[in-house]
Amino acid sequence: VQLQASGGGLVQAGGSLRLSCAASGRDVSSDAMSWFRQAPGKEREFVVGISRSGGRTDYADSVKGRFTISRDNAKNTVYLQMNSLKPEDAAVYYCSARQYIPADIVDVTPSRSADWGQGTLVTVSS
């Protein structure tokens, strides 16, 4: 599967962006889909994810109430709506798709078992 992340850019603090992760080569509607981010000099960290079943979503504490994940199975695409952006949200954002994980588990750990997109850069000015 190929995952194409897009939608990043430069935004002022308090602004919003919507990231997209479009999948091709495989139907990911039954995959666990997650967003991670990596700031310069830091490890890749979990941001938000949705389980294979779609019945569970988990958010990092730092983004709760501001970020929302959604999926459009007809478009084979997952979205990340980011509101009230802060300078500390600046990072390269990556989406991942993971097939072989229990249906109601969110993939919260960067894993070689997942497929990864190339990342999209989010810059937040203060």
N, C-alpha and C positions, 0 to 999 in steps of 0.2 A: 504494500500500500504506500502511496505517496501522500504526505500531508503538507498542504500549502497554507502557511499562516500569513495573514495580512491584516492591515488595518492600523498598524503602529504609526507613530509620528510624534510630532512635538505638540504639546498641549500645556497650557498654563495650569498651575495648581488650582484645584477646584473644578476643572473641566472634565470632559468625558471623552472616552474613545470606545469603539466597539471593534474587537478583534474577531477575525473569522479564521476557522481552520477547515479548509475544504479537503476532503479525502477523495482519492481516486485509486482505482485498481482493486478496491475491495469495499464491500458494504460494511460501514462501521456502525450501523444503527444498533448493533448488539454488542459493541465494544464498550469497555470502560474508557471514557474520555476524560483527560485531565489537562489542565494548564499549569505549567511551571514557569518560573522566571529565574534569571541569573543576572545579577548586577556585577559590575567589574570587581574582580578580586574576591568575589563571594561564591559560595557553592550554589548550585541550582536548588531552588526551594519550591515546594508545593504551594500552589495558589488556590486552585479550586478543581473539583472533579465531580463527575457524575458516574454512577454505577452502570453496569451493563444493562440491568433491568430498567434503569431510569428512575427507580424508586428512591434512590438515595443520592444526595449531594453533600459534599463536605467543603468547607471553606477554611482557609487559614484565618486565624484570629485577626490578623492585620488587615484583612479585606472584608470581613463580615459586615454586612449592611451597606457596602459600597459596590461590590462586584456581584455579578450574576452570570451563571453559566446556563446556556440553553442549547438545544440541539434541534436541527431540522432534518429529520431522517429522509425526507423527500429529496433534499439537496445534498445529503451525505456531508453535512457541515455542522460544526459546533461553533458557538459564539461565546465571547466573553465581553459582557457589557461592564465597563469600568466607569464609575461615577465618582465625583469628589476626589479626584486624583491628587496625590501628594507627591512631593519630590522623592520620597523614599520608595515610591512605586516604580520609579525609573529602572528599566532593566530590558534585557532581551526576553521576550515571552515565547515559550515553546508549547506546542500542543503535543499530546501523546495519545496513542490508541493502543489498547491492550485487550486481546481476545481472551486469553486463558487466565481468568481470574473469576472467583465466585461472583455470582450475579448481583449480589447486594453489597459488594465491597467497592469502595472508591480507591483508586490507585493513587496513593499519596507519596510514593517513593519513586524517585527516578530509577527506571529499571531497564536493563538490557532486553527484558522480555517484551517491552513495548516498542511500538514504532513511533518515530519522532519526526516532527516537521523541522524546518530549517530555522525557525525563529523570526520574530518581528520586533523591531526596536521601539520601545516606548520611552520618550524623554519628557520629563515634567519640569517646567521652569517655575521657580518660586517668585 
